[in-house]
Amino acid sequence: MDRILFLCTGNSARSQMAEGLARALGGERVQVWSAGIEPKGVHPLAVRAMAERGIDISPQQSKDLSAVPADPDVVIKSRLSAFLRERGILARSPGLG
């Protein structure tokens, strides 16, 4: 069984949607989590967009990385580098913006 983590800054929309989609597509073959550096709650428009596609993410909760129960096999990040750059933790890489 593959263990997948979707990681982003707020864990409110993209990572929540990705978690729901991966769970729907992967079924019993995957364990899926999403987490954020600064969790902000699941955005209602993310819930609505996924519901329009037949996927219910309303039970999901926005969570911190420490809430992920296992070491994932795969980590997929979204906008995390922008968050780290804004706070001076990560320097801009030449040619990468």
C-alpha positions, 0 to 999 in steps of 0.5 A, spaced: 500 500 500 502 506 497 502 512 503 501 519 499 502 526 503 499 532 499 503 538 503 502 545 502 501 552 506 494 552 509 491 545 507 485 549 506 484 547 498 489 544 493 491 539 498 485 537 501 482 536 494 488 532 492 487 528 498 480 527 496 481 525 489 487 520 491 483 517 496 477 516 491 481 514 485 486 509 489 481 506 494 484 501 498 490 501 494 493 507 498 493 511 504 492 518 503 493 525 507 494 532 506 497 537 511 499 544 512 505 548 515 499 553 517 493 550 517 487 554 516 481 550 515 478 547 509 475 552 504 468 551 503 469 552 495 474 546 495 468 542 498 463 545 493 468 543 487 469 536 489 462 535 491 460 537 483 465 532 481 462 526 486 467 526 491 465 528 498 471 532 502 467 535 507 469 530 513 476 532 512 480 537 516 485 542 515 491 539 519 499 540 521 504 536 519 505 533 526 498 530 525 500 525 519 500 518 522 505 515 518 511 516 514 509 517 507 512 514 501 511 520 496 510 527 498 507 532 493 508 539 495 504 545 493 506 552 494 510 551 500 516 554 496 513 560 496 511 560 503 518 559 505 521 564 500 516 569 503 519 568 510 526 568 508 527 561 510 528 559 502 533 563 498 530 564 491 534 560 486 536 563 479 532 562 473 526 559 478 523 565 480 
